[in-house]
Amino acid sequence: MDTAIFFSTNDPNAPEKRIVARVSKVVGGAEAQPRSVVFSTALVGEEIVRLVDVVDHTSPPRRVIRVESLDPDRIRVEIIDPKNIKPTITANTDELSTVVVARLKVIICTSQPCQIDGKIAIHLDSSPELLPVYVPVTGNVSLPVTVHPSKLTFPIRSDSGVLYSSICMIRSVRNNPIKVAVVECPKGLAVRMLENTQSETSGLVYIEVSADPTIFQTTEKVTGLVKLVATVGKLSQPIELEILCHPKGEK
């Protein structure tokens, strides 16, 4: 394949010149299908596996010699045994064809909540060696239940006076029905489930945490943990609410 570049000169005998570039061989590229692995929100402990086909447009097609994760703590990638893959050839033109040369298994680590924003690199057998094909992997790993707020401070001073209670919202990430039970409540504190928030279809529960005003008579700060357990389907998640009570007169 030839291409030419024309340019002008200040030579009156040769006012215009031409440079010819000749490409003796055209090598097709490789790509991943899909080109990225995107999942929205996975729950902790949930199995997340995605398949990616590696497609080569070179004739003859090259081999995938190595794959690697650039974030191995959160993303793992494996080459599925080539013996289990029948090559898929789709002729686009007489000169270029599309061949599925490998299939990859992308596995997301969901052992703990985190943000996934990494890549996998696919290396092909090529001479000269070319840059790998990169596949972005993005998503979010979350606990099945979120709590807001997760820390309460008493007393609460407002325009209407001093308050000794506050409300927490416990929500199922996927809006699945949720049940909440009290496991442990320190002396001087009380927990009450607000009515009509633990229905069979609700993914949202409100609880009221109250502090006994007498515990504020001390001169020292009082801290404690209200322990709850939230159940969503077969999943159970412990919840701890940190409570801080300031002594009388301290703001």
N, C-alpha and C positions, 0 to 999 in steps of 0.2 A: 504494500500500500504506500503510495507516494502522496506527499503534500508539499505545496510550494508557498514560500513567503517572498513577496515582491517589495522592494524598497528603492527609494530614489537616492542618487549620489550627486556630488558636485563635480563629477568628471564629465566634461562635455562630450567626450568620445563614448561614454557609457552612462547615460543619464539614469538608466534603470537596470537593476540587477535582480537576480532571483536565486534563492537558496532552496534546494530541494531536500526534504527529509524523507527518508525511506524506512518504513517499518517492515521488517522481513517476516515477523511472526506476531500474530495477535492472540493473546491468551485471555480466555474468558475468566471472569471473576467467580468467587464463591460467595454464598450468602446463607443466612439462617432463615428458616421459616418455622414459626414467626420470627421477625427480626428482633423482638424483645419479649421478655417474660414479665407480664404485669398481673399482679393479683391485688385485690383491694385490701381487705382486712382478714387475716387468718387468726384463729384463736390459739392460745398457748396449748401445746400438746396435739394440735390438729395436724394431720398428714397432708402436706402440700407437695405434689409432684407434677411437673410439667414436662412434656416431650417437645423436643426441637429437632427438626430435620436439617441436615447440612446439605445444601444443593451446590453442585459445581457445574459451571458452564464451559469448562475446558475439555478439549478432546485431545487425547483420552483423559477421562476424569482422574483427579488426584485422590489420594487417600488422606483420611484424617489420622495423623500420627500421634496427636496429643491434645488433650483438653485440660483446662485448669480454671479454677475459680480464683478471682482476685479478692474475694472475701470468704476464705475457706471456713471461718468460724460460723458463718450464717448461711452460706450457699455451698452445696456440693454438686458436682457434675460427674456423670459416668457415661461412657460409650456403651451403648447396647451392643451385645455380641453381633458382629456383622453377619454371622451365619443365619441369624434370625430375620435379616432384612433382605428382601428381594429388591435388587436395583430397579428403580423406577426411571425410565428414560422417556422424555417427551421431546420429540423433534420439533424445534422451532423453525429452523431453516436447514438447508443442506450443509451449512458450515458449522452451525452451533446447536448443541443439544443440552438439555437440562437433566442432570443425573443426581438422584439422592444417594450420596456416598456414605452417609452415616446418620444414625439417630441417637440423640443425646437424652439422658434423663437428668433433669434439674430438680434437686431436692432442697427444700427450704428448711432450715433449722428453726423449730418453733418452741424450743425449750424455755424461752423467756421472752417477755415483751421487748420489742425492738423495732427500729425502722430499717427496712431492707433497701439498700441503694448500692448495688454492686454490679459486677460484670463477670461473664465467663469469656475465656479466650479459646478460640479454635485454631489449632495449627495444622496446616496441610503440608503434604509432601510435595514441595515445589523447588525448582532450581532455575534461577536463584531463589533463595528463601524470601518469601513475601511476608508482609505484616499479617498477624492473625486476624481472624474475623471475630469481632467483639459483639456480644449479645448483652444488652442491659437487663438487669433483673431488679424490679422494684416492687415494693409492697409494704405492708405493716402487719406486725404480729402484736396482738393485744390480749389482755386478760378478758375473760368472758363478761366481766362486770366492772363498771367504773363507779367511783364514789366521789361526790362533790358536795361540800368540802370534805377533805379527809382529816382536817384538824380544826378543833373548836376551842375558842378561848372565852372564858366567862370571868366576870359578868360582861354583858354587852350593854354599852351605854348608847341610848338612842334619844330621839326627840321626845318620845313618850315616856322616858324613864329608863331605869335599869332593868335589863332582862336577864333571866337565868335559864333560858331555853333557846334552842336553835333547831333548825330542820336540815337534814341531810337528804340528798337525792342519790338513790342507788339504781343504776340503769343497766339493763342487758345491752351489750354492744350491738347485737343483731335483733334487738327488740323481741326476743323470745320470752315467754312467760318466766317470771323469776319469783322465787320464794326466799324470804330472809328470816333468819332466826337468831335470837340473842344467845350467845355462848357464855359470856362473862361480862358483868357490869360492876365496876368498883363501888364501894360504899360511898354514899352521898350523891350518886348519879342515878338517873332513871332513863330507860329507853322505852318509847311507845311507838308502835306501828300506827300510822295514821289510817283512819278508816277508808275502806274502798280502794286501797292501793295494792292489795295482794290478791287480785282477781286471777282467774284461771288463764286469762289472755293478756294480762298487763306485763309489759317489759320494763316497768318503772315502779319503784317503791319509794315512799317518803317515810322517814322516821324522825321522831322528835327526841332530842336528847336534852334532859333537864338536870340542873344542878341544885342541890339543897342549899338555900341561902346561908345556913348555919356554918357550912364549911369555909365560908369566907371570913369568919371571925379570927382565924389563925393569922399569924404574922409571916407565915411561910407559904410559898407557892405550892399548890397541890396539883400533881399530875397523875394521869391514869390512862389506861387503854380500855375502850369499850370493844369487846371482841364479838364479831358477828360471823355468820356463815351464810353465803348466798348460793342458792342452788338453781341452776339452769339446765333443765333436762337431766342428763346423767353427770353433768359437771358440777363440782362444788368448789367454791372459792372462799378461803378465809378472808375476813375484812377486819382491819384494826383502825379504830378512830382514836386519834390522839386528843386528849382533853387536857387543857391547861386552865387552872383556876387561880386568879391573882388574889392575894390577900387583901383584906379590907383597907381601903384608902389608897391602894396602888393602882395606877392607871396603866 
